[in-house]
Amino acid sequence: MVGHEEMEALQRALIQGHRWIKWLEDGKYKTLEAIARKESTDKSRVAKLIRLTCLAPDIQEAILCNTGTWVLTLKDCLKPFPMLWTEQREHLRKLALLAPETSSEN
């Protein structure tokens, strides 16, 4: 079973990814390497957390607000996932410990 700490880790990672992408967009940092140096981490981790911001909005909301039936771990979400939202839902449904019913969401 996924514990509270694991859910919080995924939430923190998604928030951090949004923060870092904003830093790039605002020009505060020019490269992933610069962010990695500032955050004392590696470029690969920065890239993976920024990639979380490409998750479908409903998936992000479920992660951040604990409002959905998605039960995912950070480890699962750091693995490669499709960029199309409909494909993401199916992909994550297979990984989730508990997933939402199939729906007609786009």
C-alpha positions, -999 to +999 in steps of 0.1 A: +000+000+000+012+035-008+019+055+023+012+091+030+050+099+027+051+084-008+021+105-019+037+136-005+069+129-023+050+127-056+032+160-048+065+177-039+081+165-071+053+178-093+054+212-075+091+213-079+088+205-116+064+234-121+088+257-101+118+247-123+099+251-156+088+286-145+125+294-137+134+284-173+105+303-188+112+334-168+149+333-178+160+330-141+181+300-152+190+292-188+197+254-186+188+223-167+224+221-156+222+255-139+191+245-120+208+212-110+238+231-097+216+255-077+195+227-063+224+204-056+210+176-077+217+162-112+204+173-146+185+140-151+164+145-119+156+181-130+145+168-164+124+141-149+106+164-125+100+190-152+085+162-174+059+156-147+044+189-157+033+173-190+009+150-172-028+156-181-044+183-160-068+159-143-039+136-133-020+165-119-051+177-100-056+142-086-020+141-074-019+175-059-053+176-043-058+139-035-091+142-052-090+113-076-088+076-072-052+076-087-028+060-064+006+064-080+042+066-067+069+090-076+090+060-088+062+050-113+057+086-125+094+091-131+094+063-157+088+073-193+051+079-201+033+089-233+028+126-240-008+123-253-032+127-224-055+099-234-025+075-237-012+087-203-044+078-186-043+043-200-006+039-192-009+052-156-041+031-151-019+000-156+007+013-131-016+026-105-024+006-074-059+020-076-071+037-108-102+055-120-128+037-141-123+041-178-141+073-189-145+095-220-122+122-206-099+138-232 
